[in-house]
Amino acid sequence: MAEVTLRPKNDIDIMVEAEVITPDNFAGKNAKEIGELIVWQGPKELPLSSFFDVQGNGGSSAQETTIIVDGDVPRVKRIGQKMTDGKIIIKGNAGMHVGSEMVGGEIIVEGDAESWAGMEMKGGLLHIKGNTKDHVGCAYRGSWHGMTGGRIVIDGNAMNQVGGGISGGEIIINGNVDNFCGIRANGGLIVVKGDAFRTVGAEMTNGIIVVGGHISKFTPGFQYLDTENDLKFGDVECPGEYKKFAGDYAIPQKVKGIMYVSSEFNGGL
């Protein structure tokens, strides 16, 4: 496995669009060639070496290439976009759209990530060890289908519209979420091990959502079915007692999603 290390040179003011940072683009290139890859900063096209010191050469293929981003890059967008294989490790915070439209491989963010992480993801693993903001695994503006495959793991908290339009794949949030988690879900699995604020599963037509903590404002279009214990979805385990609901009956589609809500933390439902 060949390793390429990118070390940020200076603080970045205007955001950088850097979808070239993928094992697919680095494979078969030496450090000089990698540094010459073009990124955008506002209206300007600039070489990647304007923002990073590049060390190491890419492997013979994406699968044989690991990229290490050695530092915080919250103003560098689209790292790992559309990558098909290989590995990216970000040793700090990541910018918007990390892992967007990812097809395969693995991305590990050791810090926090900005909004749109894993947007419309199709495969692979995106693991964010800190917190992230809005639209994890979500559909982009004007699209109805978000994440279709792969797995996103957030060790901390996420904010609004986690998994909006999800139709496949898995999103595991070990902390809390805010509003509209799973809005328009039509497949896939979302597990929130902490609390959720409101409108979980709004306009849901398929898929599964699990909330292991407290929901402050429960979505009214869900119908209670029964109670189940110690849920398991592949290798994802959710111990405890859960109330099972179907919905969202506020919309006319016949197919309905399933939501499991912790009995312990939602005694009033």
N, C-alpha and C positions, 0 to 999 in steps of 0.2 A: 504494500500500500504506500503510495507516494503522498507526501504532505506538502502543501503550499501554505505558508503563513503570511497573512496580511496584517501589518501593524499600522494603525491610524497615525498619520503624520501630525495633524493639527486639529483643533476644533473646527467643525464645519458649520458655517452660518446658513447658507441656502442649501436645502435638502438635495441629496444626490440620488439619482435614479440609477441603480446598479444591478439590474437584472442579469448582467454578465457574470456575476459572482455565483457560479454553479460549477460542480465537477464536470458537467458536460462541456462547458466552455473552456475550462482549464486543461482538460485532458489533452495530451499530445503536445503541450506547449511548455517552453522553458520560462524562467522567471521574467526575462526581458519581454517575451511575447505576451505573457499575461499582463504585465504592466502597461502594454500598449493597447489593451482592450478598451473600448470607448464607453464612457458613462456620460450621463447628462447632468448638468447643474444649471437649472433654469434653462435659458435658451442656448447654453454653450455645450459643445461636445468637447470632452477632455479625456485624456488617458487615465486609466485607473491609478497609475503611478503618481498622479497629482495629489492623491488622497491617502495612498497606502505605500509603505515599503513592502516590496514583494520578495519573499525568500522561498526557494524550493521550486521544483518543477512538477508539473502535472503527471499523472500516471498514464499508462497506455490506453486507458478507457475511463469513463466516468466512475465505473465500479471500483477502479483501482486508485481513485483520487479522493483525498481528504483535504478540506480547506479549514484552516484555523484562523479565525478573525480574533486577533489578540488585543482586545480592548473594547470600550464602549462605542457603539455606532448607532445611536438613536436617531440620527439624521441621515442615515443611509438606508434607502428604501429598496424593497424587492430582492433582498438577498435570498437565493435559492428558488427564485421564481421558475416554475416549469421544469425543475431538475428531475431527472429520471432515475438517477442512481448515485452512489457515492455517499459522502458524509460531509456535513458542515458543522463546525463547533464554533459558537460565538461566545468568547470569554468575557461577557459583559452584557450590556443592554442592546437590544436590536430595534431597528426602525420599523416603519409601517410595511405591511405586505410581506413580511418574512414567510417564506414557504407558500406564497400564493400560487395556485394552480400546480402545485407539486404533484408529480406523478409517481416517484419512487425515491428510495434512498432514505437518509436520516438527517434531521437538523436538530441540534441541541443548542438552546439558548440558556446560558448559565445565569443570566440576569432577567430583567423584565423585557417585554416587547410592547410596541405600540399597536395601534388598531389594525384590523384586517389580517391578522395572522392566519395563515392557512386558508385564505379566501378561495373558494371553489376548488379545494384540494381534491385530488383524484386517487392518491396512493402515497405510501411511505409513512414515515413517523416524524412528527413535529413535537418536540418536547421542550416546553418553556418552564424553567425551574423557578422563575419568579412570578410576577403578576403580568397581566396583559389588559388591554383596554377593550374597545368595542369591536363587534363584528367577527369574532373568531369563527372560522369555518363557514362564513356567511356567503350568500349570493351577493354579487356586486350590483351596483345601481342599475335598475332596469332589467335585471335578470331574475328568474323565478327559482333557479336551481343553485343551491350552494354546494357544500361538500358532497362528493359522491363516493369517496373511498378513502382508505388510509386511517390513521389514528392521530389525534391531537391530544396531548396530555399537558395540562396546566397545573403545576404544583401549588400555585397561589390562587389569587382571585382573578376573575374576569368581570367585564362590565356589562354593556348592553348588547342585545341581539346575538348572543352566542348561538351558532348553528342556524341562523336564519335561512330557511329554504333547504335545509339539509335533506338529502335523499339517500345517503349511504355513508358508510364509515362510522367512526366512533370519536366522540369528544368526551374526555374525562377531565372534570374540573375538581381539584381536591379542596378548593376553597369555596368562596361565595360568588354569586352572580347578581346582577341588578335586574333591569327590565327586559321583557320580551325574549327570554331564553327559549329557543326552539320555535320562534314564530314561523308559521307556514311550513313546519316540518312535514315532509312527506316520505320519510324513511330514515334509516340509520338509528344510532343510539347516542343519547346525551346523558351523562351521569354527572350530577352536581352533588358532591359529598357534603357541602356546607349549605348555607341558606340562600334563598332567592327572594327578591322583593315582590314583583308582581308580573301578571300576564305571562306566566309560564305556559308554553304550548298554545298560545293564541293562534287560531286559524289552522291548527294542526289537522292533517288528514291521514297520516301514517307514521310509523316509527315508534320509538320508545324513549321516554324521558323519565329519569329517576332523580328525585330530590331527597337527599339524606338528612337535610336540616329543615328549618322552618320557612314556609312561604308566607310572607306578610299579607299579601292580597291574592287570594286564590282565583283563578280564571273561572268565571261562572258557567261557561259552556261545557263543563265536564260532568259526567254521570258516574256515580260510585258503582263498582261491580262487586268486589269482595276484598279479602285481605290475604296477603301472601307473606311468607317468611324466607329470609336468607336468599335473596335473589342472586342469580349467577347468569352472566352473559359471556360465554366463552371463558376467558381468563379474568374477567371483571366481576368481582364479588361485592355484593352490597348486603352485609349482615343486618339482621334486625327485622322488625315487622313493618310492612308497608301496606298502605291502603291503595287499591288499584282503581283507576278511573279510566273511562273512555271519553274521547272528545276530539275536536272541539265541535259541539252540536250547535254552535252559533252560526255555522256555515252549512250549506245544503248537501255537501258531498256525503255519500253513503259510507265510504271507507273512513274509519276513525283511528286515531292514534291511541297509544296507551301511556298513561302517566302513573308512576308509582311515587307515593309521598310517604315519608316517614310517619308512622303512627305515633311514635314517641314525641315528636316535636310539632305535631299538627293535630292535637286532640280535639279541636273544635270542628273538624271536617266530617 
